[in-house]
Amino acid sequence: MDSFVKFLPILINVLLIVVLIIAIILGIKLIITMNKIDKIVDDVNKKVESLNGVFSVINAVSNKVNFIYERLVDIIGSILDKILTKKKERSEEEDE
């Protein structure tokens, strides 16, 4: 029993050292993994920034096409309004 009491603290110390070494190894692997993730995130950010330029160009073109379309609709609407107004005036003149 006396040898067991002497052996137990040594065993606990050895196990604690093993656990500490495993924790250090896992910490180093975690740091390496975080660095890889950081590089991937930076790469994705660069690609997103390049796409932002493309989307801004698409947005500008879309706005200009929309403006032209609205002007075209306004012009066609005013022409139709003039035609209908003239027909209405003619029908009123004929009724009188």
N, CA, C and O atoms as CSV, one atom per row, in Angstrom:
chain,resi,resn,atom,element,x,y,z
A,1,MET,N,N,0.816,-1.190,0.000
A,1,MET,CA,C,0.000,0.000,0.000
A,1,MET,C,C,0.862,1.258,0.000
A,1,MET,O,O,0.525,2.277,-0.602
A,2,ASP,N,N,1.980,1.143,0.695
A,2,ASP,CA,C,2.880,2.288,0.782
A,2,ASP,C,C,3.464,2.621,-0.597
A,2,ASP,O,O,3.649,3.790,-0.935
A,3,SER,N,N,3.747,1.596,-1.375
A,3,SER,CA,C,4.295,1.845,-2.717
A,3,SER,C,C,3.227,2.437,-3.630
A,3,SER,O,O,3.541,3.214,-4.532
A,4,PHE,N,N,1.972,2.075,-3.402
A,4,PHE,CA,C,0.876,2.618,-4.210
A,4,PHE,C,C,0.724,4.118,-3.961
A,4,PHE,O,O,0.475,4.874,-4.900
A,5,VAL,N,N,0.867,4.552,-2.728
A,5,VAL,CA,C,0.756,5.973,-2.371
A,5,VAL,C,C,1.905,6.756,-3.009
A,5,VAL,O,O,1.711,7.908,-3.396
A,6,LYS,N,N,3.082,6.169,-3.126
A,6,LYS,CA,C,4.224,6.835,-3.757
A,6,LYS,C,C,4.060,6.827,-5.289
A,6,LYS,O,O,4.450,7.778,-5.966
A,7,PHE,N,N,3.492,5.768,-5.811
A,7,PHE,CA,C,3.371,5.624,-7.265
A,7,PHE,C,C,2.237,6.491,-7.843
A,7,PHE,O,O,2.343,6.958,-8.977
A,8,LEU,N,N,1.170,6.708,-7.088
A,8,LEU,CA,C,0.001,7.447,-7.570
A,8,LEU,C,C,0.333,8.891,-7.950
A,8,LEU,O,O,-0.094,9.314,-9.024
A,9,PRO,N,N,1.055,9.673,-7.160
A,9,PRO,CA,C,1.386,11.045,-7.580
A,9,PRO,C,C,2.257,11.074,-8.845
A,9,PRO,O,O,2.117,11.966,-9.681
A,10,ILE,N,N,3.150,10.095,-8.974
A,10,ILE,CA,C,3.996,10.034,-10.167
A,10,ILE,C,C,3.124,9.752,-11.393
A,10,ILE,O,O,3.307,10.371,-12.441
A,11,LEU,N,N,2.185,8.828,-11.265
A,11,LEU,CA,C,1.277,8.494,-12.360
A,11,LEU,C,C,0.430,9.703,-12.748
A,11,LEU,O,O,0.250,9.988,-13.932
A,12,ILE,N,N,-0.083,10.406,-11.755
A,12,ILE,CA,C,-0.896,11.599,-12.031
A,12,ILE,C,C,-0.057,12.656,-12.737
A,12,ILE,O,O,-0.529,13.281,-13.688
A,13,ASN,N,N,1.170,12.866,-12.293
A,13,ASN,CA,C,2.052,13.849,-12.939
A,13,ASN,C,C,2.345,13.469,-14.395
A,13,ASN,O,O,2.355,14.332,-15.272
A,14,VAL,N,N,2.582,12.188,-14.647
A,14,VAL,CA,C,2.863,11.732,-16.012
A,14,VAL,C,C,1.629,11.941,-16.889
A,14,VAL,O,O,1.745,12.400,-18.025
A,15,LEU,N,N,0.460,11.607,-16.372
A,15,LEU,CA,C,-0.774,11.807,-17.136
A,15,LEU,C,C,-1.041,13.291,-17.405
A,15,LEU,O,O,-1.496,13.648,-18.492
A,16,LEU,N,N,-0.766,14.150,-16.434
A,16,LEU,CA,C,-0.930,15.587,-16.631
A,16,LEU,C,C,0.037,16.120,-17.702
A,16,LEU,O,O,-0.326,16.981,-18.504
A,17,ILE,N,N,1.255,15.604,-17.701
A,17,ILE,CA,C,2.221,16.003,-18.726
A,17,ILE,C,C,1.738,15.566,-20.103
A,17,ILE,O,O,1.848,16.319,-21.071
A,18,VAL,N,N,1.201,14.349,-20.192
A,18,VAL,CA,C,0.678,13.861,-21.474
A,18,VAL,C,C,-0.498,14.727,-21.938
A,18,VAL,O,O,-0.582,15.084,-23.113
A,19,VAL,N,N,-1.390,15.057,-21.026
A,19,VAL,CA,C,-2.539,15.897,-21.366
A,19,VAL,C,C,-2.059,17.287,-21.802
A,19,VAL,O,O,-2.604,17.854,-22.749
A,20,LEU,N,N,-1.056,17.835,-21.128
A,20,LEU,CA,C,-0.503,19.135,-21.483
A,20,LEU,C,C,0.131,19.103,-22.876
A,20,LEU,O,O,-0.040,20.041,-23.656
A,21,ILE,N,N,0.848,18.051,-23.186
A,21,ILE,CA,C,1.469,17.915,-24.508
A,21,ILE,C,C,0.393,17.803,-25.587
A,21,ILE,O,O,0.514,18.412,-26.651
A,22,ILE,N,N,-0.651,17.034,-25.319
A,22,ILE,CA,C,-1.754,16.901,-26.281
A,22,ILE,C,C,-2.438,18.249,-26.486
A,22,ILE,O,O,-2.786,18.603,-27.613
A,23,ALA,N,N,-2.634,19.001,-25.407
A,23,ALA,CA,C,-3.265,20.316,-25.519
A,23,ALA,C,C,-2.397,21.270,-26.339
A,23,ALA,O,O,-2.922,22.047,-27.136
A,24,ILE,N,N,-1.081,21.220,-26.155
A,24,ILE,CA,C,-0.173,22.070,-26.931
A,24,ILE,C,C,-0.235,21.701,-28.411
A,24,ILE,O,O,-0.281,22.580,-29.272
A,25,ILE,N,N,-0.236,20.409,-28.704
A,25,ILE,CA,C,-0.306,19.956,-30.102
A,25,ILE,C,C,-1.623,20.398,-30.740
A,25,ILE,O,O,-1.633,20.888,-31.870
A,26,LEU,N,N,-2.733,20.225,-30.017
A,26,LEU,CA,C,-4.030,20.654,-30.538
A,26,LEU,C,C,-4.071,22.173,-30.734
A,26,LEU,O,O,-4.659,22.657,-31.701
A,27,GLY,N,N,-3.454,22.918,-29.827
A,27,GLY,CA,C,-3.392,24.377,-29.962
A,27,GLY,C,C,-2.620,24.795,-31.204
A,27,GLY,O,O,-3.033,25.708,-31.920
A,28,ILE,N,N,-1.503,24.130,-31.460
A,28,ILE,CA,C,-0.707,24.436,-32.655
A,28,ILE,C,C,-1.500,24.110,-33.915
A,28,ILE,O,O,-1.506,24.889,-34.868
A,29,LYS,N,N,-2.169,22.959,-33.919
A,29,LYS,CA,C,-2.991,22.596,-35.088
A,29,LYS,C,C,-4.134,23.585,-35.277
A,29,LYS,O,O,-4.487,23.912,-36.410
A,30,LEU,N,N,-4.714,24.060,-34.189
A,30,LEU,CA,C,-5.781,25.042,-34.264
A,30,LEU,C,C,-5.268,26.352,-34.855
A,30,LEU,O,O,-5.952,26.968,-35.672
A,31,ILE,N,N,-4.094,26.777,-34.459
A,31,ILE,CA,C,-3.506,27.998,-35.005
A,31,ILE,C,C,-3.252,27.837,-36.501
A,31,ILE,O,O,-3.537,28.752,-37.274
A,32,ILE,N,N,-2.725,26.700,-36.918
A,32,ILE,CA,C,-2.473,26.455,-38.349
A,32,ILE,C,C,-3.789,26.470,-39.128
A,32,ILE,O,O,-3.869,27.045,-40.213
A,33,THR,N,N,-4.811,25.838,-38.569
A,33,THR,CA,C,-6.121,25.809,-39.227
A,33,THR,C,C,-6.714,27.213,-39.322
A,33,THR,O,O,-7.290,27.569,-40.350
A,34,MET,N,N,-6.581,28.005,-38.275
A,34,MET,CA,C,-7.096,29.374,-38.299
A,34,MET,C,C,-6.376,30.214,-39.346
A,34,MET,O,O,-7.005,31.052,-39.992
A,35,ASN,N,N,-5.084,30.014,-39.528
A,35,ASN,CA,C,-4.345,30.735,-40.565
A,35,ASN,C,C,-4.848,30.358,-41.952
A,35,ASN,O,O,-4.995,31.220,-42.819
A,36,LYS,N,N,-5.115,29.064,-42.162
A,36,LYS,CA,C,-5.645,28.625,-43.456
A,36,LYS,C,C,-7.028,29.233,-43.698
A,36,LYS,O,O,-7.327,29.680,-44.806
A,37,ILE,N,N,-7.862,29.249,-42.671
A,37,ILE,CA,C,-9.196,29.826,-42.792
A,37,ILE,C,C,-9.099,31.318,-43.093
A,37,ILE,O,O,-9.877,31.839,-43.892
A,38,ASP,N,N,-8.158,32.003,-42.465
A,38,ASP,CA,C,-7.963,33.433,-42.704
A,38,ASP,C,C,-7.573,33.690,-44.157
A,38,ASP,O,O,-8.059,34.644,-44.765
A,39,LYS,N,N,-6.706,32.855,-44.719
A,39,LYS,CA,C,-6.319,33.003,-46.129
A,39,LYS,C,C,-7.519,32.782,-47.046
A,39,LYS,O,O,-7.703,33.506,-48.025
A,40,ILE,N,N,-8.330,31.782,-46.723
A,40,ILE,CA,C,-9.516,31.497,-47.541
A,40,ILE,C,C,-10.503,32.669,-47.476
A,40,ILE,O,O,-11.069,33.060,-48.497
A,41,VAL,N,N,-10.704,33.219,-46.299
A,41,VAL,CA,C,-11.629,34.340,-46.144
A,41,VAL,C,C,-11.114,35.557,-46.911
A,41,VAL,O,O,-11.900,36.261,-47.545
A,42,ASP,N,N,-9.807,35.814,-46.862
A,42,ASP,CA,C,-9.238,36.924,-47.627
A,42,ASP,C,C,-9.446,36.723,-49.120
A,42,ASP,O,O,-9.775,37.670,-49.834
A,43,ASP,N,N,-9.256,35.497,-49.597
A,43,ASP,CA,C,-9.459,35.198,-51.015
A,43,ASP,C,C,-10.919,35.411,-51.413
A,43,ASP,O,O,-11.197,35.976,-52.470
A,44,VAL,N,N,-11.838,34.965,-50.581
A,44,VAL,CA,C,-13.262,35.153,-50.862
A,44,VAL,C,C,-13.608,36.639,-50.873
A,44,VAL,O,O,-14.385,37.085,-51.717
A,45,ASN,N,N,-13.040,37.407,-49.946
A,45,ASN,CA,C,-13.301,38.855,-49.921
A,45,ASN,C,C,-12.815,39.523,-51.199
A,45,ASN,O,O,-13.499,40.395,-51.736
A,46,LYS,N,N,-11.644,39.129,-51.696
A,46,LYS,CA,C,-11.133,39.700,-52.951
A,46,LYS,C,C,-12.066,39.381,-54.106
A,46,LYS,O,O,-12.343,40.242,-54.940
A,47,LYS,N,N,-12.554,38.145,-54.158
A,47,LYS,CA,C,-13.461,37.758,-55.235
A,47,LYS,C,C,-14.789,38.499,-55.129
A,47,LYS,O,O,-15.359,38.890,-56.148
A,48,VAL,N,N,-15.281,38.694,-53.932
A,48,VAL,CA,C,-16.538,39.420,-53.749
A,48,VAL,C,C,-16.362,40.882,-54.158
A,48,VAL,O,O,-17.257,41.465,-54.770
A,49,GLU,N,N,-15.220,41.475,-53.825
A,49,GLU,CA,C,-14.973,42.858,-54.217
A,49,GLU,C,C,-14.918,42.995,-55.733
A,49,GLU,O,O,-15.400,43.987,-56.281
A,50,SER,N,N,-14.342,42.022,-56.412
A,50,SER,CA,C,-14.312,42.090,-57.874
A,50,SER,C,C,-15.718,41.930,-58.434
A,50,SER,O,O,-16.055,42.555,-59.439
A,51,LEU,N,N,-16.536,41.111,-57.806
A,51,LEU,CA,C,-17.921,40.956,-58.253
A,51,LEU,C,C,-18.746,42.202,-57.964
A,51,LEU,O,O,-19.694,42.496,-58.693
A,52,ASN,N,N,-18.402,42.936,-56.914
A,52,ASN,CA,C,-19.126,44.169,-56.621
A,52,ASN,C,C,-18.988,45.153,-57.767
A,52,ASN,O,O,-19.939,45.861,-58.097
A,53,GLY,N,N,-17.806,45.205,-58.380
A,53,GLY,CA,C,-17.612,46.073,-59.539
A,53,GLY,C,C,-18.490,45.661,-60.699
A,53,GLY,O,O,-19.095,46.504,-61.362
A,54,VAL,N,N,-18.560,44.365,-60.944
A,54,VAL,CA,C,-19.401,43.860,-62.029
A,54,VAL,C,C,-20.870,44.174,-61.753
A,54,VAL,O,O,-21.594,44.601,-62.652
A,55,PHE,N,N,-21.305,43.967,-60.526
A,55,PHE,CA,C,-22.699,44.226,-60.195
A,55,PHE,C,C,-23.027,45.716,-60.268
A,55,PHE,O,O,-24.147,46.079,-60.627
A,56,SER,N,N,-22.076,46.579,-59.936
A,56,SER,CA,C,-22.340,48.011,-60.050
A,56,SER,C,C,-22.492,48.414,-61.508
A,56,SER,O,O,-23.308,49.278,-61.827
A,57,VAL,N,N,-21.713,47.796,-62.403
A,57,VAL,CA,C,-21.859,48.075,-63.840
A,57,VAL,C,C,-23.219,47.582,-64.317
A,57,VAL,O,O,-23.914,48.286,-65.050
A,58,ILE,N,N,-23.598,46.384,-63.908
A,58,ILE,CA,C,-24.901,45.834,-64.300
A,58,ILE,C,C,-26.020,46.724,-63.771
A,58,ILE,O,O,-27.007,46.956,-64.469
A,59,ASN,N,N,-25.879,47.217,-62.560
A,59,ASN,CA,C,-26.893,48.084,-61.971
A,59,ASN,C,C,-27.003,49.386,-62.757
A,59,ASN,O,O,-28.109,49.864,-63.009
A,60,ALA,N,N,-25.859,49.968,-63.149
A,60,ALA,CA,C,-25.881,51.216,-63.913
A,60,ALA,C,C,-26.548,51.004,-65.270
A,60,ALA,O,O,-27.360,51.826,-65.695
A,61,VAL,N,N,-26.215,49.917,-65.949
A,61,VAL,CA,C,-26.828,49.616,-67.251
A,61,VAL,C,C,-28.324,49.393,-67.082
A,61,VAL,O,O,-29.122,49.869,-67.890
A,62,SER,N,N,-28.701,48.680,-66.046
A,62,SER,CA,C,-30.112,48.419,-65.794
A,62,SER,C,C,-30.867,49.721,-65.536
A,62,SER,O,O,-31.987,49.893,-66.018
A,63,ASN,N,N,-30.271,50.627,-64.790
A,63,ASN,CA,C,-30.919,51.911,-64.527
A,63,ASN,C,C,-31.107,52.714,-65.817
A,63,ASN,O,O,-32.153,53.332,-66.018
A,64,LYS,N,N,-30.103,52.706,-66.684
A,64,LYS,CA,C,-30.210,53.457,-67.939
A,64,LYS,C,C,-31.256,52.838,-68.858
A,64,LYS,O,O,-32.028,53.560,-69.488
A,65,VAL,N,N,-31.291,51.520,-68.941
A,65,VAL,CA,C,-32.305,50.858,-69.759
A,65,VAL,C,C,-33.691,51.155,-69.208
A,65,VAL,O,O,-34.622,51.388,-69.979
A,66,ASN,N,N,-33.843,51.150,-67.904
A,66,ASN,CA,C,-35.116,51.452,-67.276
A,66,ASN,C,C,-35.530,52.898,-67.586
A,66,ASN,O,O,-36.698,53.160,-67.872
A,67,PHE,N,N,-34.585,53.823,-67.529
A,67,PHE,CA,C,-34.882,55.219,-67.834
A,67,PHE,C,C,-35.353,55.359,-69.282
A,67,PHE,O,O,-36.336,56.048,-69.554
A,68,ILE,N,N,-34.648,54.702,-70.213
A,68,ILE,CA,C,-35.033,54.757,-71.625
A,68,ILE,C,C,-36.413,54.140,-71.820
A,68,ILE,O,O,-37.231,54.683,-72.562
A,69,TYR,N,N,-36.677,53.036,-71.176
A,69,TYR,CA,C,-37.974,52.371,-71.279
A,69,TYR,C,C,-39.083,53.284,-70.763
A,69,TYR,O,O,-40.138,53.392,-71.389
A,70,GLU,N,N,-38.854,53.940,-69.628
A,70,GLU,CA,C,-39.863,54.843,-69.073
A,70,GLU,C,C,-40.124,56.019,-70.011
A,70,GLU,O,O,-41.273,56.418,-70.201
A,71,ARG,N,N,-39.066,56.572,-70.596
A,71,ARG,CA,C,-39.235,57.673,-71.548
A,71,ARG,C,C,-40.039,57.203,-72.761
A,71,ARG,O,O,-40.924,57.915,-73.235
A,72,LEU,N,N,-39.735,56.014,-73.258
A,72,LEU,CA,C,-40.442,55.459,-74.408
A,72,LEU,C,C,-41.926,55.261,-74.096
A,72,LEU,O,O,-42.789,55.573,-74.917
A,73,VAL,N,N,-42.209,54.748,-72.919
A,73,VAL,CA,C,-43.597,54.549,-72.508
A,73,VAL,C,C,-44.301,55.895,-72.380
A,73,VAL,O,O,-45.458,56.022,-72.782
A,74,ASP,N,N,-43.626,56.902,-71.827
A,74,ASP,CA,C,-44.223,58.234,-71.715
A,74,ASP,C,C,-44.536,58.819,-73.090
A,74,ASP,O,O,-45.606,59.392,-73.297
A,75,ILE,N,N,-43.596,58.671,-74.031
A,75,ILE,CA,C,-43.797,59.204,-75.378
A,75,ILE,C,C,-44.976,58.506,-76.059
A,75,ILE,O,O,-45.842,59.160,-76.639
A,76,ILE,N,N,-44.999,57.176,-75.983
A,76,ILE,CA,C,-46.094,56.421,-76.603
A,76,ILE,C,C,-47.419,56.773,-75.931
A,76,ILE,O,O,-48.444,56.911,-76.599
A,77,GLY,N,N,-47.392,56.916,-74.618
A,77,GLY,CA,C,-48.615,57.290,-73.900
A,77,GLY,C,C,-49.109,58.665,-74.300
A,77,GLY,O,O,-50.314,58.859,-74.465
A,78,SER,N,N,-48.209,59.627,-74.459
A,78,SER,CA,C,-48.638,60.972,-74.858
A,78,SER,C,C,-49.166,60.975,-76.290
A,78,SER,O,O,-50.128,61.682,-76.593
A,79,ILE,N,N,-48.541,60.186,-77.179
A,79,ILE,CA,C,-49.036,60.096,-78.563
A,79,ILE,C,C,-50.440,59.498,-78.581
A,79,ILE,O,O,-51.330,60.006,-79.264
A,80,LEU,N,N,-50.632,58.424,-77.833
A,80,LEU,CA,C,-51.968,57.806,-77.770
A,80,LEU,C,C,-52.983,58.754,-77.150
A,80,LEU,O,O,-54.135,58.795,-77.581
A,81,ASP,N,N,-52.573,59.506,-76.156
A,81,ASP,CA,C,-53.463,60.472,-75.532
A,81,ASP,C,C,-53.885,61.540,-76.531
A,81,ASP,O,O,-55.053,61.924,-76.577
A,82,LYS,N,N,-52.938,62.019,-77.331
A,82,LYS,CA,C,-53.264,63.023,-78.349
A,82,LYS,C,C,-54.233,62.456,-79.390
A,82,LYS,O,O,-55.187,63.123,-79.790
A,83,ILE,N,N,-53.977,61.224,-79.822
A,83,ILE,CA,C,-54.855,60.592,-80.817
A,83,ILE,C,C,-56.252,60.424,-80.251
A,83,ILE,O,O,-57.231,60.744,-80.926
A,84,LEU,N,N,-56.367,59.931,-79.029
A,84,LEU,CA,C,-57.683,59.729,-78.429
A,84,LEU,C,C,-58.385,61.053,-78.171
A,84,LEU,O,O,-59.606,61.146,-78.292
A,85,THR,N,N,-57.622,62.071,-77.817
A,85,THR,CA,C,-58.217,63.385,-77.579
A,85,THR,C,C,-58.781,63.944,-78.880
A,85,THR,O,O,-59.877,64.505,-78.896
A,86,LYS,N,N,-58.026,63.790,-79.978
A,86,LYS,CA,C,-58.506,64.274,-81.277
A,86,LYS,C,C,-59.765,63.524,-81.703
A,86,LYS,O,O,-60.711,64.136,-82.199
A,87,LYS,N,N,-59.787,62.210,-81.515
A,87,LYS,CA,C,-60.976,61.426,-81.880
A,87,LYS,C,C,-62.170,61.845,-81.033
A,87,LYS,O,O,-63.295,61.914,-81.529
A,88,LYS,N,N,-61.929,62.123,-79.762
A,88,LYS,CA,C,-63.013,62.528,-78.873
A,88,LYS,C,C,-63.551,63.890,-79.299
A,88,LYS,O,O,-64.762,64.111,-79.295
A,89,GLU,N,N,-62.653,64.801,-79.667
A,89,GLU,CA,C,-63.085,66.127,-80.121
A,89,GLU,C,C,-63.881,66.008,-81.415
A,89,GLU,O,O,-64.894,66.685,-81.586
A,90,ARG,N,N,-63.425,65.145,-82.332
A,90,ARG,CA,C,-64.136,64.961,-83.602
A,90,ARG,C,C,-65.539,64.388,-83.359
A,90,ARG,O,O,-66.511,64.816,-83.981
A,91,SER,N,N,-65.629,63.410,-82.442
A,91,SER,CA,C,-66.937,62.813,-82.177
A,91,SER,C,C,-67.860,63.824,-81.505
A,91,SER,O,O,-69.070,63.779,-81.730
A,92,GLU,N,N,-67.335,64.725,-80.695
A,92,GLU,CA,C,-68.148,65.755,-80.057
A,92,GLU,C,C,-68.621,66.767,-81.102
A,92,GLU,O,O,-69.753,67.248,-81.040
A,93,GLU,N,N,-67.740,67.088,-82.069
A,93,GLU,CA,C,-68.123,68.025,-83.122
A,93,GLU,C,C,-69.213,67.426,-83.998
A,93,GLU,O,O,-70.126,68.133,-84.426
A,94,GLU,N,N,-69.125,66.144,-84.265
A,94,GLU,CA,C,-70.132,65.485,-85.096
A,94,GLU,C,C,-71.465,65.407,-84.369
A,94,GLU,O,O,-72.523,65.490,-84.993
A,95,ASP,N,N,-71.417,65.250,-83.058
A,95,ASP,CA,C,-72.652,65.171,-82.281
A,95,ASP,C,C,-73.373,66.527,-82.257
A,95,ASP,O,O,-74.598,66.573,-82.146
A,96,GLU,N,N,-72.635,67.602,-82.357
A,96,GLU,CA,C,-73.258,68.930,-82.295
A,96,GLU,C,C,-73.873,69.225,-83.576
A,96,GLU,O,O,-74.457,70.295,-83.749
